[in-house]
Amino acid sequence: MKYLQNVFQGRSFLDCKDYTPAEISYLIDFASRLKELKKEHIPHEYLKGKNIALLFEKASTRTRSAFVVACNDLGAHSEYLGASEIHLGKKESVKDTAKVLGSMYDGIKYRGFAQEDVE
């Protein structure tokens, strides 16, 4: 069976400048559609069976809650990995942690202090 690959598959969202204006518009329109589906109580599990790591170097109630709810709405399983629970940047570098987690999870959401760490 041949799998279709969309233009976003395999790409990281690190900065808006990495995407064309048309791609950004598409993402905004798609997000609006997902919001409509939720409001209408229509299931939209586009990420069913996917595992998402929520990697938080700094605490954030609203960001964490938004991503947990989004993962649930989209059918994904989220795993919260907070700074007090992991050794981010201590026993292993942020880069090494990202490589390991990237091999285990289908996606990583990172909330930290510096854009350079994400890049």
C-alpha positions in Angstrom: 0.0 0.0 0.0 1.4 3.4 -1.0 1.1 6.0 1.7 0.5 9.6 0.8 2.9 12.1 2.2 1.7 15.7 2.7 3.9 18.8 2.5 4.2 19.0 6.3 5.2 15.4 7.0 8.7 15.0 8.5 9.1 18.8 9.0 9.6 20.5 12.4 7.9 23.7 13.2 10.7 25.7 14.7 10.0 29.2 13.3 7.3 30.7 11.0 10.0 31.8 8.6 10.6 28.1 7.7 7.1 28.0 6.0 5.7 29.9 3.1 2.8 32.3 3.6 0.5 29.8 1.8 1.6 27.0 4.2 0.9 29.3 7.2 -2.5 30.2 5.8 -3.3 26.5 5.3 -2.3 25.7 8.9 -4.5 28.5 10.2 -7.4 27.4 8.1 -7.0 23.7 9.2 -6.8 24.8 12.8 -10.0 26.7 12.4 -11.7 23.7 10.9 -10.6 21.5 13.8 -12.0 24.0 16.2 -15.3 24.0 14.3 -15.4 20.2 14.4 -14.9 20.2 18.2 -17.6 22.8 18.6 -20.0 20.6 16.6 -18.9 17.5 18.6 -17.7 15.7 15.5 -14.8 13.4 16.2 -11.6 14.3 14.4 -8.9 11.9 15.6 -6.3 12.8 13.0 -3.5 11.7 15.3 -5.0 8.4 16.5 -2.3 6.0 17.6 0.4 8.7 17.7 2.5 9.4 20.8 3.4 13.0 21.6 6.1 14.0 24.2 5.3 17.3 26.0 8.7 18.4 27.0 8.6 21.3 29.4 11.8 23.0 30.6 9.7 25.6 32.3 6.3 25.3 33.9 3.2 26.6 32.1 -0.4 25.8 33.1 -2.1 27.1 30.0 0.4 25.7 27.4 0.4 22.3 29.0 -3.4 22.2 29.3 -3.8 23.3 25.7 -1.5 20.6 24.4 -3.0 17.9 26.5 -6.5 18.8 25.4 -5.4 19.1 21.8 -3.8 15.6 21.9 -6.9 14.1 23.4 -9.2 15.8 20.9 -7.0 14.5 18.0 -6.8 11.0 19.4 -3.1 11.1 20.4 -1.5 10.0 23.6 0.5 12.7 25.3 3.3 12.2 27.9 4.3 15.1 30.1 8.0 15.3 30.7 8.7 18.2 33.1 12.0 19.6 34.2 11.8 18.1 37.6 11.1 14.6 36.1 13.9 14.3 33.6 17.6 15.3 33.3 17.3 17.6 30.4 20.7 19.2 29.7 22.3 17.6 32.8 23.3 14.0 32.3 22.8 14.3 28.5 22.6 17.2 26.2 19.4 18.7 24.9 20.5 17.5 21.5 20.9 13.9 22.6 17.6 14.0 24.5 15.9 15.3 21.4 17.4 12.5 19.3 16.3 9.8 21.7 12.8 11.1 22.3 12.5 11.7 18.5 13.1 8.0 17.9 10.4 7.0 20.5 7.7 9.6 19.9 5.8 10.7 16.8 6.1 14.3 17.8 7.6 16.5 20.5 6.2 19.8 21.8 9.0 21.7 23.6 8.4 24.6 26.1 11.7 26.1 27.2 13.7 29.2 27.7 15.7 29.7 24.5 14.9 29.4 20.8 18.5 28.2 20.3 17.6 25.1 22.4 14.8 24.2 20.1 16.9 24.7 17.0 
